Every structure is written in structure tokens, then in C-alpha cells.
Amino acid sequence: MRTIRVTGKGNLKVKPDTTRLMITLNGVYPEYAETINRSTAETEALRELLVEVGFKSSAMKTLSFDVDTEFENYRDENNDYKRRFIGYKFTHTLKVDFPSDNELLGKTLFTLSRSNLAPEFRISYTIADPEAVKNEMIGKAVEDAMKKAEVLAKAARLTLGSIQTVDYSWGEINMEVRPMDDMLMSPCAGPCEMDIEPDDIDMSDTVTVVWEIT
């Protein structure tokens, strides 16, 4: 049986509809138990601040949590470099996703900046229903493969038969834009007015289809 193998490409440009606020809390303390306790207390304080702004308590999700030993370099009496233990450092990274709203974002950043948590943060934009977008893109890739196969078959004076296989990798696709890098939270004198219009997310994916030809 003779076959023709064609790879189609689906391109899609989508406007982000979801704001993602990633917040990182960290601190160093002499004792392990104290580090864990302080991490728990700061996380709960952050949750209460978000509830105060208007989020549900379940809106905040942990992305990563880590506790590691922390050392510092110093010179001894002989001016030689030494290393000494100073404590345990916790790093807790969390995210809050919400429908894009610059007013709510500004209010949230203002509230956080007025707290004593001093978190690091990053703002990015994504899509609420990534599966729907991915399925649409796959559909476009299959359509592209079919058009290419028809052109090739016509040029070669062949006839397309039934589809034998469809190969798709199901790889991860980046559906996030980041207009701002990691930043430290600084106190705002008044409500933080945000005027951010994220760029569209450009995505592409491929599907390979094999047809029987006669």
C-alpha cells in the first residue's frame, strides 16, 4: 500500500483573559521549627490580605515550597575565607488567578504593599480554558495537513484514500505572557493604578497525518 505523510501546522493568536499574580515569600531563621512556623504564619497573613481585597480563601494556590540550609561566607582571623551556618531559609511561591481586571490588580498590589510581608511578585497573563484553545489549534493543524495533502496529491496526479494514522505529540504549549519581571513589593502612597494591556499569545502546534494514495 502506498501512502503520503503530511505534517500540518495550526497557528492561533489568542487574547489573554486571566491575570496570574505569582507571589514569593521567603525568610531565614536560626531554627528549623521557627522557619516552618514563620512560613505558615506569613502564608496565612497573605491569605487574609487577599480575602480582604475580595478573593476567596481558596484562590491562593501553592506552586512550590522549599526549606534549605543557609550559609554565609566570611574571613577568619587569618583572612581566609570560611563558611558558616546561619539558619534555614524557606521559599514559598504561590499563585492567584483571576479574570483580568486592572482595578482589582491595582487594589491587590496596594494592599500587599502596605503589609509587612515584603513579597516578591510577578504578573503574567494566561487563558482560563487552555484545553479549548489547544483543541482549536489541533483542528487548524489537521485542516492544514488536509489542504497540503490535497495539493500534493493533485500535483502528483494521485488520489487520496482513507487516513491511516494521525500522529500528535501532546506536548506542553506555553500559554502565558509576562510583561513584568520578578519585582519586590514597594509601599504605594495611594491605590496602585495599573494600565496593562497584555499582548496576544501566539501559539502553534503540528499534527502529522498519513493517507493511503492510489
C-alpha positions as CSV (number, residue, x, y, z in Angstrom):
1,M,0.0,0.0,0.0
2,R,1.3,3.4,-1.0
3,T,0.9,6.3,1.5
4,I,1.6,10.0,1.7
5,R,2.7,11.6,5.0
6,V,1.9,15.3,5.6
7,T,2.5,17.5,8.6
8,G,0.1,20.3,9.2
9,K,0.7,23.3,11.3
10,G,-2.0,25.1,13.3
11,N,-1.4,28.8,14.3
12,L,-3.5,30.7,16.7
13,K,-3.4,34.1,18.3
14,V,-5.4,34.4,21.5
15,K,-6.1,37.4,23.7
16,P,-5.3,36.6,27.4
17,D,-8.4,36.7,29.7
18,T,-6.8,35.7,33.0
19,T,-4.3,37.6,35.2
20,R,-1.9,35.5,37.2
21,L,-0.2,37.0,40.2
22,M,2.7,34.9,41.4
23,I,3.9,35.8,45.0
24,T,7.0,34.5,46.7
25,L,7.5,34.7,50.4
26,N,10.9,33.9,52.0
27,G,12.8,34.2,55.2
28,V,15.8,32.9,57.1
29,Y,15.6,31.8,60.8
30,P,18.1,30.1,63.1
31,E,15.9,27.1,64.0
32,Y,14.0,24.7,61.6
33,A,10.8,24.7,63.6
34,E,10.8,28.5,63.7
35,T,11.3,28.7,60.0
36,I,8.3,26.4,59.4
37,N,6.1,28.3,61.9
38,R,7.0,31.7,60.3
39,S,6.3,30.4,56.9
40,T,2.9,29.2,58.0
41,A,2.1,32.5,59.7
42,E,3.2,34.6,56.7
43,T,1.2,32.4,54.3
44,E,-1.9,32.8,56.4
45,A,-1.4,36.5,56.7
46,L,-1.1,36.7,52.9
47,R,-4.3,34.7,52.6
48,E,-6.1,37.1,54.9
49,L,-5.0,40.1,52.9
50,L,-6.3,38.6,49.7
51,V,-9.6,37.8,51.3
52,E,-9.7,41.5,52.4
53,V,-9.3,42.5,48.8
54,G,-12.2,40.3,47.7
55,F,-10.7,36.9,46.8
56,K,-12.0,33.6,48.2
57,S,-9.6,32.0,50.7
58,S,-9.2,29.1,48.2
59,A,-8.0,31.4,45.4
60,M,-4.3,31.2,46.5
61,K,-2.5,28.0,45.4
62,T,1.0,26.8,46.2
63,L,3.3,26.3,43.3
64,S,6.4,25.3,45.3
65,F,7.6,25.2,48.9
66,D,11.2,24.6,49.9
67,V,13.2,24.8,53.1
68,D,17.0,24.7,52.8
69,T,20.1,25.4,54.9
70,E,21.6,28.9,54.5
71,F,25.3,29.8,54.8
72,E,27.3,32.9,54.6
73,N,31.0,33.5,53.7
74,Y,33.3,35.4,56.0
75,R,37.1,35.8,56.6
76,D,38.6,34.4,59.8
77,E,41.4,35.9,61.8
78,N,44.0,34.7,59.2
79,N,42.0,36.4,56.4
80,D,41.0,33.1,55.0
81,Y,37.5,32.6,53.5
82,K,35.3,30.4,55.7
83,R,31.7,29.4,55.5
84,R,29.2,29.3,58.5
85,F,25.7,28.2,59.0
86,I,23.2,31.0,59.7
87,G,19.9,29.2,59.6
88,Y,17.1,27.7,57.5
89,K,15.6,29.5,54.6
90,F,12.0,28.9,53.4
91,T,10.8,29.9,49.9
92,H,7.1,29.7,49.3
93,T,5.8,30.5,45.8
94,L,2.0,30.9,45.3
95,K,-0.3,32.0,42.6
96,V,-3.6,33.7,42.3
97,D,-5.5,33.6,39.0
98,F,-8.5,35.9,38.3
99,P,-10.3,37.3,35.3
100,S,-8.2,40.2,34.0
101,D,-9.2,43.4,35.8
102,N,-6.6,46.2,36.2
103,E,-8.6,47.8,39.0
104,L,-8.6,44.6,41.1
105,L,-4.9,44.1,40.3
106,G,-4.0,47.6,41.5
107,K,-6.1,47.2,44.6
108,T,-4.4,43.9,45.4
109,L,-0.9,45.3,44.9
110,F,-1.7,48.3,47.0
111,T,-2.9,46.1,49.8
112,L,0.1,43.8,49.7
113,S,2.5,46.8,49.5
114,R,1.0,48.2,52.8
115,S,1.7,44.9,54.6
116,N,4.9,43.9,56.4
117,L,5.3,40.8,54.3
118,A,7.5,42.4,51.6
119,P,6.9,39.7,49.0
120,E,8.4,39.3,45.6
121,F,5.9,39.1,42.8
122,R,5.4,38.6,39.1
123,I,2.4,39.5,36.9
124,S,1.6,37.4,33.9
125,Y,-1.4,36.7,31.7
126,T,-2.8,33.4,30.6
127,I,-6.0,31.7,29.3
128,A,-8.8,30.4,31.5
129,D,-9.7,27.5,29.3
130,P,-6.4,26.2,27.7
131,E,-7.8,22.9,26.6
132,A,-10.4,24.7,24.4
133,V,-7.7,26.7,22.8
134,K,-5.4,23.7,22.3
135,N,-8.2,21.7,20.7
136,E,-8.9,24.6,18.3
137,M,-5.3,24.8,17.3
138,I,-5.1,21.0,16.7
139,G,-8.2,21.3,14.5
140,K,-6.4,24.0,12.5
141,A,-3.3,21.8,12.2
142,V,-5.4,18.9,10.8
143,E,-7.1,21.2,8.3
144,D,-3.7,22.5,7.2
145,A,-2.5,18.9,6.7
146,M,-5.5,18.0,4.6
147,K,-5.0,21.1,2.4
148,K,-1.4,20.3,1.8
149,A,-2.2,16.6,1.1
150,E,-4.8,17.6,-1.5
151,V,-2.4,20.0,-3.2
152,L,0.4,17.3,-3.3
153,A,-2.0,14.6,-4.5
154,K,-3.3,16.8,-7.3
155,A,0.1,17.9,-8.4
156,A,1.3,14.2,-8.5
157,R,-2.0,13.1,-10.1
158,L,-2.8,10.8,-7.2
159,T,-6.0,10.2,-5.3
160,L,-6.2,10.4,-1.6
161,G,-7.6,7.4,0.1
162,S,-8.5,6.8,3.8
163,I,-6.5,8.2,6.7
164,Q,-4.2,5.5,8.1
165,T,-2.6,7.3,11.1
166,V,-2.7,10.6,12.9
167,D,0.3,11.5,15.0
168,Y,0.2,14.2,17.6
169,S,2.8,14.6,20.4
170,W,0.6,16.2,23.0
171,G,3.5,18.4,24.1
172,E,3.2,21.4,26.5
173,I,2.4,24.7,24.9
174,N,3.2,28.0,26.6
175,M,0.0,30.0,27.1
176,E,1.4,32.7,29.2
177,V,2.8,36.2,28.6
178,R,4.9,38.1,31.2
179,P,5.1,41.8,30.7
180,M,6.8,42.3,34.1
181,D,9.8,40.5,35.6
182,D,10.1,39.5,39.2
183,M,9.8,42.6,41.4
184,L,9.9,43.4,45.1
185,M,6.8,44.9,46.6
186,S,7.3,48.6,47.5
187,P,4.8,50.6,49.5
188,C,2.4,52.6,47.4
189,A,1.4,56.1,48.6
190,G,-2.1,55.5,47.2
191,P,-4.0,52.9,45.2
192,C,-1.8,51.4,42.5
193,E,-3.3,52.4,39.2
194,M,-2.5,49.7,36.7
195,D,-2.8,50.2,32.9
196,I,-1.6,47.0,31.4
197,E,-2.8,45.6,28.1
198,P,-1.0,42.3,27.5
199,D,-0.1,41.3,24.0
200,D,-1.8,38.4,22.3
201,I,-0.4,34.9,22.9
202,D,1.0,33.4,19.6
203,M,0.8,29.6,19.6
204,S,1.4,26.9,17.1
205,D,1.4,23.1,17.0
206,T,1.7,20.3,14.5
207,V,-0.1,17.2,13.5
208,T,1.1,14.5,11.1
209,V,-1.4,12.6,9.0
210,V,-0.8,9.6,6.8
211,W,-3.2,8.9,3.9
212,E,-3.4,5.9,1.6
213,I,-2.9,7.0,-2.1
214,T,-3.8,5.5,-5.3
